[in-house]
Amino acid sequence: MNKRIIGLTGGIATGKTTVANYLASAYNLPIFDADIYARDAVAVGSPILSAIAQRYGQQILLPDGSLNREKLGAIIFPQTDERHRVESLIHPYVVDRFEQAIAQSPSQTLLLVIPLLFEAQMTDLVTEIWVVRCSELQQLQRLMQRNHLTPEQAQARINSQLSLAEKAARATVVLDNSSTPESLLKEVDVALAMNIQDDLS
């Protein structure tokens, strides 16, 4: 039997973590997260972090030698070319880690949380795509509150990704997080059960 590999994506601050945590706790699904692999990619002493520091200077490092994400973000989010340059260093590492995790996992159903699933062209890793969406205003407000950003800073991060409408158009399943958490999780239940039944039919 082929593995069922769900790629969970959406815009920044739309609710991906809520969905992933629920699938882990309620269904015991193994969760593999691109953000965790991306952090590993720039761990202290890694060649990727060295390459980033060489380009942007020691200012993007904290005193302990780790990456200062706020400073790097302030440089690359307004500049598409620079953001793509950094992503081109990190994304191959992330793909390699995902491929290892998929091969080694004994589970038949896996969840890959990949915020930049489309942008990083990682759709080949998954068998179906779930997109979490909410209204643009909700997304902006949630991101400002969560990351303590100004409206301009938050909008720059949102603009660095494909629009929610584009992502939803390419999804197997669209999960609406514009209402209550309970409503969102009911949609997750339906999507998981519906697709399992489809697989068995």
C-alpha positions, 0 to 999 in steps of 0.5 A: 500500500502506498503511503498517504502523505498530506502536505499541510500549507496555507498562508503565514498565521492562518492556522497550520500549527493548530491543524498539525497539533490536532492531527498529532494529538487526536489521530496520532499522526506523525508530523514532519515540519519544514520549519524545524528542518529549516532551523536545523539547516542554519544551526551554529557551525553549519555550512549554510549559516556560514554562507549566509553570514558571509553574504550579510555580515556578522550583524545577522548573528547573535552573540552565541553564533546562532542566526538572528532571524529578525535581522535577517528577515528585515534584510531579505523580506523586502528584497525578493532576490535576496530572499530567494538566495537564502531559500535556495540554500535552505530548501534542498536541505529541507527536501532531503530531510523530508525524503529521509523521514518519509522513507524511514517512517513506518506509518501509512499516513504522514503529515508534512507541514510545509508553509512554502509548499508551492513556492519551494516546489515541494508538491512532489513530496506529497500525495494530497495538499491541504490549505488552511485559509482565513480572511486577509484581514484576519491573517494580517491581524493574527500575524501582527499579534503573534510576531509583534510586527507593524502592519507594514512588516506583517504585510511584507511577510504575507506578500512574500508568499503566494496568495491564499486564493492561489494556494486554495485553487491548487489544494486537494482540501481547503480548511476554513479558519475564519470562524472558530477553532472547533469549526476548523477541527471539524473540517479536519475530521471530515477531510481525513475520514473522507479521504480514507474512505476514498482510498478504500473504495 
